[in-house]
Amino acid sequence: MKFRPLHDRVVVKALDTEEKTKGGIIIPDTAKEKPMQGKVIAVGPGARGEDGKLQPMGVKVGEKILYGKWSGTEVKMDGQELLIMKESDIMGVIE
């Protein structure tokens, strides 16, 4: 399925968290925190400013990002768990 987000929305695929701690302890699924890193899958055209001009997006498809723990709306498309969030929910790009 092709999906194009509108305005300043971004589609993100959450990256899995570590299964083990640095000391080698395996973390069960029930104790894992929600992931806060993801990969940008799709980007909208951008928001319109008060002057009516299109504001370009600050992220691009394929970038690895950091977002807030409770950001976005969870959706399931083509069997994948994805998040749709506003660009303002993204804290930064991981380089």
C-alpha positions in Angstrom: 0.0 0.0 0.0 1.3 3.5 -0.8 0.6 6.1 1.9 1.4 9.8 1.6 1.1 11.8 4.8 -0.5 15.2 4.7 0.9 18.6 5.8 3.8 18.3 8.4 3.1 14.6 9.2 5.8 11.9 9.2 5.5 8.1 9.0 8.0 6.3 11.2 8.9 2.7 11.8 10.1 2.2 15.4 13.5 0.6 15.8 13.7 -2.3 18.2 15.2 -1.8 21.6 18.1 -3.9 22.9 17.2 -7.4 24.1 20.1 -7.4 26.6 21.6 -5.0 29.0 25.3 -4.2 28.9 25.9 -6.8 31.6 24.2 -9.5 29.5 20.9 -9.7 31.3 18.0 -10.5 28.9 15.1 -8.1 29.1 11.6 -9.7 28.8 9.1 -8.1 26.5 6.9 -7.0 29.4 9.7 -5.0 31.0 10.9 -3.3 27.8 10.2 0.4 27.3 8.6 1.9 24.2 11.2 2.6 21.6 12.2 6.2 21.1 14.2 5.8 17.9 12.8 5.2 14.4 13.4 5.3 10.7 11.5 7.8 8.6 9.4 5.9 6.0 7.4 8.8 4.4 7.2 12.6 4.8 4.4 15.0 4.0 5.0 18.2 1.9 5.2 20.5 4.9 3.0 22.9 6.8 1.7 26.2 5.5 2.9 29.3 7.3 0.7 32.3 8.2 1.8 33.9 4.9 0.5 30.8 3.0 3.9 29.6 1.9 4.9 26.0 2.2 7.5 25.4 5.0 9.9 22.6 4.0 10.3 19.6 6.2 13.4 19.2 8.3 13.6 15.4 7.9 13.9 13.1 4.9 12.9 9.5 4.1 15.5 7.1 5.4 16.8 9.2 8.3 17.1 7.7 11.8 15.3 9.9 14.3 14.7 10.3 18.1 11.1 11.1 19.2 9.1 11.5 22.4 8.1 8.3 24.2 4.4 8.9 23.8 4.5 10.7 20.4 2.5 9.8 17.4 -0.5 7.5 16.6 0.1 3.8 16.1 -1.2 2.3 12.9 -0.8 -1.1 11.2 -0.2 -1.0 7.4 0.8 -4.0 5.3 1.4 -6.0 8.5 3.9 -3.4 9.8 3.5 -1.4 13.0 4.1 2.3 12.1 3.7 5.6 13.8 2.2 8.8 12.3 3.4 11.9 14.0 3.8 15.6 13.4 7.3 16.9 12.6 7.2 18.9 15.9 7.2 15.5 17.9 10.6 14.7 16.5 13.4 15.7 18.8 16.3 15.3 16.3 18.1 13.3 13.6 20.7 10.7 14.7 23.8 10.9 12.5 
